[in-house]
Amino acid sequence: MRIYTRKGDDGTTGLLYGGRVPKDAPAPTAYGDVDEAQAVLGLARAECIAGSELDVLLIALEGDLWVLMAELATDASNRPKLVEGTSLVSEAMVSALETRIDELSERFDPPTEFVVPGQTRLGAMLDLGRTVVRRAERHALRVAADGSHVVPYLNRLSDLLWTMARWQDGASLTTKETRS
């Protein structure tokens, strides 16, 4: 089997369960941003100790992003074919992020000023992931179906990545400290 099909040479891409759209259409733009976010999480994971709490959490988040991409890559006419938690983002997935944010937030004192990214390499990667997720959230607004949990999931994920970066940094340099 070859990795290339030549089907996209005309500037279109296939959707899950059929159909083709231009590669620069809103849906491929949104799920492309999610794909990029997943790659950044993979980069952060490459800096982790295998099997560590952070490694396990990042693997789970990367799996969630596959679900999210599947939902965004499905034409509205095929939405009934999606399976919650497998190809459709569920409310439980959003709630799980909130629980994780609350758990991690208890491990450090939150900064009171804007944070200057780059305190640690891993924290900087998580902050980069947060910004890519924010872009994905903005683009997903145009394509997420009514009642979808895609946008809330991305919103919470960016919050979780900010929290994870502060957790990994230990102590964060803030804008107040840079003015001193």
C-alpha positions, 0 to 999 in steps of 0.5 A: 500500500502506498501512502499517496493516492493522488486524489488530493492533487486537485486541491480537495480532501476526503471526509470521514464517511465520504464526500470531498471538500477543498483543502482550504475549506473551514472543516479541513482548516479546523481539523488541520489545526487540531492535527497540529495541536496533537503534534505539539503535544507529541513533541511535549511528550517526547520530553517526558519520562516514559510512563510518567503522569505527564506522559500518560496524560498527554497520550490520553489527550492525543487520543481525544484529539483523534475523536475531535478530528473525526467529528470535524472531518464528518459532513453534517449528513453523516453526523448520525454515524458518529459514536460518542467518545470514539468519533464524537466528542462527549460531554464526559470528555469535557468534564474529565478535562475540568476535573484534571484542571482542578486536580493539577491546580491544587499543586501550585500557586497560580500566577497573579500576572501574565506568565512569560512562557519559557521557564522550562522547555517542557512548559514552553512546549505546553504553552505552544500547544495551548496557542495552537489549541486556541487557534483550532478553537477559533476555526472550529467555531465555523464548523462545529455542529449545533450541540457539539462539544468540540468547542467547549472541549478545545476551550478546556483543553487550552486551559488544561495546557496552561495549567500543565505548563505552570505545573511543569514550570514549578514557578513561573516568571510573570510580567510583573517580575520582568518589569522589576 
